[in-house]
């Protein structure tokens, strides 16, 4: 087995779900996926959507060079199927591995476009994942129009203070499938979330969006958890993606108290932080 290239990308949490009003916003967190491209075919049982096949198909369709036979090795600490953008991270990391292997030197916008195209082909996204893929690829948050290509999609962008801790509460398998109709019924809440982003208050948006997603999916346990976390000192809390994971943003000194809240509901916590440019530098070496 010969290593052809390696790539990394990070998971992310939702600030605004794009199914609500056609605008989406996510922000990266320091949970990572590493993809190694090798010269032998391999089986990846956890790739239930055959996303890696779609990535290879999209790469070749652009006329980009790739050996006739390749395989993959995946290492990831992003929980799958939790709304933490594991598919976006896998797509970005795999394309970066191919980019390194082929010396194609693709710019970030091209990597994002290919990653989004691959996820749509694999049908592992209901929103197009433009916001999620940007968040898996670069630090900070971006409000995007998912109907446009990467270079045109960004409406506004910004950063969140790096002093915050991020707690992730995975809650097992997804119980409901998001529907367009149920999300559209919560348009007023999603509009409030959008207004918070436009006024440079993305963490307020995260909480309001979480409330809207909880109602749209009938996840009232999440609503109780988020409200209790905010009452106990969290800066923000909400469902990520369509769930079931909950993200909690807090000051480090409040993290132990909030961890106890989650433990009382019978769930574990993953402690992390927002991804930064320094994180990406560390990943590269």
C-alpha positions in Angstrom: 0.0 0.0 0.0 1.3 3.4 -1.0 0.1 6.7 0.4 -0.8 9.2 -2.4 -2.0 12.1 -0.3 -3.6 13.3 2.9 -6.2 15.9 3.8 -8.0 17.2 6.9 -11.1 19.1 7.7 -13.2 19.9 10.7 -16.8 19.4 11.9 -19.1 22.3 12.5 -22.3 23.3 14.3 -25.3 25.2 13.0 -26.1 28.9 13.5 -29.0 29.0 11.0 -30.5 26.0 9.3 -30.9 26.8 5.6 -34.1 24.7 5.2 -36.0 27.4 7.1 -35.6 30.5 4.9 -33.1 29.6 2.2 -30.1 31.0 4.0 -27.7 29.0 6.0 -24.9 29.6 8.5 -22.5 27.2 10.3 -19.3 27.6 12.2 -16.4 25.1 12.5 -15.4 23.3 15.7 -12.2 21.5 16.6 -13.4 18.0 15.8 -11.5 16.6 12.9 -11.6 14.1 10.0 -8.4 13.0 8.3 -8.5 11.2 4.9 -5.6 9.3 3.4 -5.7 8.5 -0.3 -4.0 5.2 -1.1 -3.3 3.1 -4.2 -5.6 0.1 -3.3 -9.3 -0.3 -3.2 -10.7 -0.4 0.3 -14.1 -0.9 2.0 -15.4 1.9 4.2 -18.5 0.4 5.9 -19.4 3.6 7.7 -19.7 5.4 4.3 -23.4 4.4 4.0 -24.2 7.1 1.4 -21.2 6.1 -0.8 -20.0 9.6 -0.5 -16.4 8.7 -1.3 -17.5 7.2 -4.7 -19.4 10.4 -5.4 -16.3 12.4 -4.6 -14.2 10.4 -7.0 -16.9 10.7 -9.7 -17.0 14.5 -9.3 -13.2 14.8 -9.3 -12.9 12.8 -12.5 -15.8 14.7 -14.1 -13.8 17.9 -13.8 -11.0 16.2 -15.8 -8.7 16.3 -12.8 -5.9 13.6 -12.6 -6.4 10.5 -10.5 -5.0 6.9 -10.7 -7.4 4.3 -12.1 -7.5 2.6 -8.8 -7.5 4.4 -5.4 -8.7 3.7 -1.9 -9.2 5.5 1.4 -8.3 5.4 5.0 -10.5 7.5 7.3 -9.8 8.7 10.9 -12.4 10.9 12.5 -13.6 12.1 15.9 -16.8 13.7 14.4 -19.9 11.6 15.4 -21.8 10.5 12.3 -25.4 11.3 11.7 -25.7 13.9 14.5 -25.9 17.1 12.6 -22.2 17.9 13.2 -21.3 18.1 9.4 -19.4 14.9 9.3 -20.2 14.5 5.5 -18.9 18.0 4.7 -15.7 17.3 6.7 -15.2 14.0 4.9 -15.8 15.5 1.5 -13.4 18.4 2.1 -10.7 16.2 3.6 -10.9 13.7 0.7 -10.7 16.4 -1.9 -7.7 17.9 -0.2 -6.1 14.5 -0.2 -6.6 14.2 -4.0 -5.5 17.8 -4.4 -2.2 17.0 -2.6 -1.8 13.7 -4.6 -2.3 15.3 -8.0 -0.5 18.6 -7.3 -3.5 20.5 -8.7 -3.3 23.3 -6.2 -7.1 23.9 -6.2 -8.2 27.1 -4.4 -10.5 26.9 -1.4 -13.6 27.9 -3.4 -13.0 25.0 -5.9 -12.6 22.5 -3.0 -15.9 23.8 -1.5 -17.7 23.6 -4.8 -16.5 20.0 -5.4 -17.4 18.9 -1.8 -20.9 20.4 -2.2 -21.4 18.8 -5.6 -20.2 15.4 -4.2 -22.6 15.6 -1.2 -25.5 16.4 -3.5 -24.7 13.6 -5.8 -24.5 11.2 -2.9 -27.9 12.5 -1.6 -26.5 12.9 1.9 -27.8 16.5 2.3 -31.2 18.0 2.2 -30.0 21.6 2.1 -27.1 21.5 -0.3 -24.6 21.9 2.5 -22.8 25.1 1.2 -22.8 26.7 4.7 -21.7 23.4 6.3 -18.9 22.9 3.8 -17.5 26.4 4.2 -17.5 25.9 8.0 -15.7 22.5 7.6 -13.1 24.1 5.4 -12.2 27.5 7.0 -12.5 29.2 10.4 -15.3 31.6 11.3 -19.0 31.7 10.3 -20.4 32.5 6.9 -24.0 33.3 6.1 -24.5 31.9 2.6 -27.1 31.4 -0.1 -26.8 27.7 -0.8 -28.3 28.1 -4.3 -25.1 29.8 -5.6 -21.6 28.5 -6.2 -19.0 28.9 -3.5 -17.4 32.1 -4.9 -20.8 33.9 -5.0 -22.5 32.3 -2.0 -21.2 34.4 0.9 -23.5 37.1 2.1 -21.7 38.2 5.3 -19.1 36.5 7.5 -17.4 36.9 10.8 -15.7 35.3 13.8 -16.7 34.3 17.3 -14.5 35.1 20.3 -12.1 32.2 20.8 -12.4 32.3 24.6 -15.6 30.3 24.5 -15.8 26.6 25.1 -18.1 24.4 23.0 -19.8 21.4 24.5 -21.4 18.9 22.2 -24.2 16.5 23.4 -24.7 13.6 21.0 -28.0 11.9 21.6 -28.0 8.7 19.6 -29.8 8.0 16.3 -31.9 10.7 14.6 -35.6 10.0 15.4 -37.3 12.2 12.8 -36.5 13.3 9.2 -36.6 17.1 8.5 -39.4 18.1 6.2 -39.7 21.3 4.2 -43.2 22.0 5.4 -42.4 21.7 9.1 -39.5 24.1 8.7 -41.4 26.6 6.7 -44.0 26.7 9.4 -41.3 28.1 11.7 -40.4 31.0 9.4 -40.9 33.7 12.0 -38.3 32.1 14.3 -35.9 31.5 11.5 -36.3 35.2 10.4 -35.4 36.2 14.0 -32.3 34.0 13.8 -31.3 35.6 10.5 -31.8 39.1 12.0 -29.4 38.2 14.8 -26.8 37.2 12.3 -27.3 40.4 10.3 -26.8 42.4 13.5 -23.5 40.5 14.2 -25.0 38.4 17.0 -24.4 34.8 15.7 -24.7 33.2 19.1 -28.1 34.6 19.7 -28.9 33.3 16.3 -27.7 29.8 17.3 -30.1 29.7 20.2 -33.1 31.0 18.2 -32.4 28.6 15.3 -32.2 25.7 17.8 -35.6 26.6 19.1 -37.0 26.7 15.6 -35.5 23.3 14.6 -36.7 21.7 17.9 -40.3 22.8 17.1 -40.0 21.8 13.5 -38.8 18.3 14.3 -40.9 17.8 17.4 -37.8 17.5 19.6 -39.0 18.9 22.8 -36.4 17.1 24.9 -33.8 19.2 23.1 -35.8 22.4 23.8 -35.8 21.5 27.5 -32.1 20.8 27.5 -31.2 24.0 25.7 -33.4 26.2 27.9 -32.0 24.6 31.1 -28.4 25.1 29.8 -29.0 28.8 29.1 -30.6 29.1 32.6 -27.5 27.5 34.1 -25.1 29.9 32.4 -24.6 28.9 28.8 -24.1 31.8 26.3 -26.0 29.9 23.7 -27.5 26.5 23.0 -29.3 24.8 20.2 -29.8 21.8 18.0 -27.1 21.4 15.3 -28.3 20.7 11.8 -31.5 18.7 12.0 -30.2 17.0 15.2 -30.1 15.2 17.3 -26.8 16.6 18.7 -27.0 19.8 20.8 -24.3 22.4 20.9 -23.7 24.5 24.0 -21.4 27.6 23.9 -20.2 28.7 27.3 -17.3 30.2 29.3 -14.8 27.6 30.5 -15.6 28.3 34.1 -19.3 27.3 33.5 -18.5 24.1 31.6 -18.5 21.7 34.5 -21.9 22.9 35.7 -23.3 22.5 32.2 -21.7 19.1 31.8 -23.6 18.0 35.0 -26.8 19.2 33.5 -26.3 17.1 30.4 -25.2 14.1 32.5 -28.4 14.4 34.5 -30.3 13.8 31.2 -28.3 10.6 30.7 -26.0 11.9 27.9 -22.3 12.3 27.5 -20.5 15.5 26.5 -17.7 16.2 24.0 -15.7 19.2 25.0 -14.1 21.2 22.2 -13.7 24.8 20.9 -14.3 26.8 17.7 -11.8 26.1 15.0 -9.2 28.8 14.3 -6.6 29.6 11.8 -4.0 28.4 14.4 -5.9 25.0 14.5 -5.5 24.6 10.7 -1.8 25.4 11.0 -1.4 22.7 13.6 -3.3 20.2 11.4 -0.9 20.8 8.5 2.2 19.7 10.3 
